[in-house]
Amino acid sequence: MARVIIVPDSLALPRSQTMRIEALVVDAAGNALEGREIRWASSDTVRVRVAPGGTITASEVGWSLVRATSEGKADSVKVMVTQ
């Protein structure tokens, strides 16, 4: 596996809104690799919570980095929470 890519690569979400983001696991040629386990995490769970399937919930105004990890590779996206 070459890398993990989160789509979208940046995000602003109003407080109390929910949205699903996607993480793609790709090989060195950019081909999608199916069936790979992805772990999700938020750097600030007070502002942004993330569920195992990539659904994020904006809770408090501010920002958080949401990270997707698979097989030791990771990508992150900055999520801005607005009023």
C-alpha distance (Angstrom), angle and dihedral (degrees) to the residues before:
residue distance angle dihedral
M1 . . .
A2 3.78 . .
R3 3.81 105.9 .
V4 3.79 153.5 -29.1
I5 3.81 120.8 -114.8
I6 3.83 124.1 -165.5
V7 3.80 117.9 -149.5
P8 3.01 120.3 -124.1
D9 3.81 99.8 33.9
S10 3.83 93.6 -152.0
L11 3.76 132.9 19.2
A12 3.79 142.8 -173.0
L13 3.79 115.7 -167.0
P14 3.81 129.8 179.8
R15 3.80 116.2 -117.8
S16 3.82 114.2 -86.4
Q17 3.82 92.5 21.1
T18 3.79 125.7 124.0
M19 3.80 128.6 -149.9
R20 3.79 135.8 169.3
I21 3.77 118.1 -128.5
E22 3.78 125.1 -169.1
A23 3.79 133.5 -135.5
L24 3.77 118.6 -156.0
V25 3.77 121.9 -158.0
V26 3.81 109.7 -151.9
D27 3.79 136.4 179.8
A28 3.82 125.6 -126.8
A29 3.82 90.6 -81.9
G30 3.82 92.5 52.1
N31 3.80 95.0 -106.3
A32 3.81 114.5 146.8
L33 3.80 115.2 -110.6
E34 3.79 111.6 -147.1
G35 3.79 128.5 -148.1
R36 3.80 98.0 26.9
E37 3.80 118.1 145.7
I38 3.80 113.2 -117.2
R39 3.80 123.7 -162.9
W40 3.79 118.7 -156.1
A41 3.80 128.3 -154.3
S42 3.81 138.9 168.9
S43 3.79 123.6 -145.2
D44 3.82 90.1 -145.1
T45 3.80 113.4 29.8
V46 3.80 91.6 -178.9
R47 3.82 90.2 65.8
V48 3.81 102.0 29.8
R49 3.81 128.3 19.3
V50 3.78 120.8 -166.8
A51 3.80 125.6 -160.0
P52 3.82 123.7 -146.4
G53 3.82 92.0 -98.2
G54 3.81 94.7 53.9
T55 3.80 98.9 -96.6
I56 3.78 109.6 145.4
T57 3.79 127.0 -159.7
A58 3.81 120.2 -158.2
S59 3.81 108.7 -141.9
E60 3.81 111.0 161.5
V61 3.81 133.4 21.9
G62 3.82 111.7 -96.2
W63 3.78 133.2 58.6
S64 3.77 142.1 -72.4
L65 3.78 135.9 -177.0
V66 3.79 112.9 -120.4
R67 3.79 112.8 -156.2
A68 3.80 131.4 -162.1
T69 3.81 117.8 -162.6
S70 3.79 130.2 -172.8
E71 3.81 127.7 169.2
G72 3.80 92.9 -18.2
K73 3.82 95.7 -49.0
A74 3.80 122.7 106.3
D75 3.79 146.6 178.8
S76 3.78 130.1 -170.4
V77 3.78 137.7 -158.7
K78 3.80 128.3 -156.7
V79 3.80 110.0 -125.7
M80 3.81 115.9 -160.1
V81 3.80 115.2 -157.9
T82 3.81 112.8 -152.8
Q83 3.80 134.1 -173.7
